[in-house]
């Protein structure tokens, strides 16, 4: 897979763009989902809290209505007269009972109204209470309710002619409005069943519920009868502390729930609403589906646009690649049409410029090859008329042998070998061994011509002998040492020819003489002549000699700029000429 992607810029860019688009879209979608989920949850909690406030408003109305009703009843003349009269008045009793019945009947949430008097006469009540749980509650909380102007009781049961009623009551003392002496006690009981109906019909979540807790956090009203009058912590362990007037808790029991609570002012009662978290998850699932759809659609559109853009950008590069793949090295490189001024257009313009440059370099290489051939031809022409002279010398060699003139025969044989190597069937290269032999033949001929004037020694690494090299390089350098260095010296001179391996890839040759040397001014001129532009054109070389410039130019043409001659000299001590060529022996 990695190799498949590596072969195509378009594939790599496509993958990169898809990742560059996919990751931000997924990140944006995830963040949007989290924000939407948080907003959904916050809205549900806010809605729940508003619902609790509405329920609390209804309960406050009921509580206030009951308290106002108690004051209204206490202030009734007939009620005051019945409680303050020492005699029993049946007519007044029946009138008051009828009044209480009518008053209680107008309020659905009123279970019963009971007024007891301290004189022991029968209590006034709108219903017949067969058994009341209020005395027991009052006895348990006597100290609390007697010290209060009004007191709301916990939940208890009344057995009446209408059945068993679970109620909680407002209890307050009745005093004479003439002299404020205690006359009795009034209790107005609120039907828990009616309060539970209010809680159930308050618009709370269908799968949730609302509890009414008293100041002791005991359940005062609930849709579950078995929970009534029990501490809420018994039903929901680890519910936590509900501090403050309102707040939100997270409950992690068997079914995770969000708990909202709101305190009813003045009583310390709390409305506690429970919302299952699955409500959020369902809503979040819908949000997730919408977000995923939006992200998917955005990804498809972005991927389509990205692929179209990539196709538009890479089309010129693809055509350029195809053209370069089909290029024939022997033909000129075709130009590519440029239609844009962007980076791709600049690349194509550079490609066209490179094509022109390559074409010029090809022409230069062809010209250099022609110059090589011409230089080699001049090197051969610089020798003495090879074929004719070689044949003549062969005849002289045999005549000298027949006349038993050994020195003449050896000299003519050396000259014959010298000329045979010069011809060499037109080949440009020869083994190092053959080049050294050619130089030795030349040195032998010169030693006979100029006896006792010089002595030459060859020090060649045997490992170099079979390696090919450009021919006719050493002989001109030896000739230069003998003619310009040794012959101008009064005493006998020496010439040393060294050949050694320079590293693993190059050969180095050194021709050293003990001649008169070259003074600094002349040496600078010789070096300058080697690099002069006209020296690079073999046609202008002197036809009378091979010359250092010819050797230098042939080295540059065949082996490159690192293979030129290096000349070092000191007047009166001699001259050292060296060059280094690649072991491969092939032209560059």
Secondary structure by P-SEA (a helix, b strand, c coil): caaaaaacaaaaaaaaaaaaaaaaaaaaaaaaaaaaaaaaaaaaaaaaaaaaaaaaaaaaaaaaaaaaaaaaaaacaaaaaaaacccccaaaaaaaaaaaaaaaaacccccbbbbbbccccbbbbcccccccaaaaaaaaaaaaaaaccbbbbccccccccccccccccbbbbbbbcccccccbbbbbbbcaaaaaaaaaacccccccbbbbbcccccccccccccccccccccccccccccccccbbbbbbccbbbbbbbbbcccccbbbbbbbbaaaaaaaaaaaaaaaaaaaaaaaaaaaaaaaaaaaaaaaaaaaaaaaaaaccccccbbbbbbccccaaaaaaaaaaaaaaaaaaaaaaaaaaaaaaaaaaaaaaaaccccaaaaaaaaaaaaaaaaacaaaaaaaaaaaaaaaaaaaccccccccaaaaaaaaaaaaaaaaaaccccbbbbbbbcccccccccccccaaaaaaaaaaccccccccbbbbbbbbbbccccbbbbbbbbccccccaaaaaaaaaaaaccccccccccccccccaaaaaaaaaacccccbbbbbbbbcccccccbbbbbcccccc
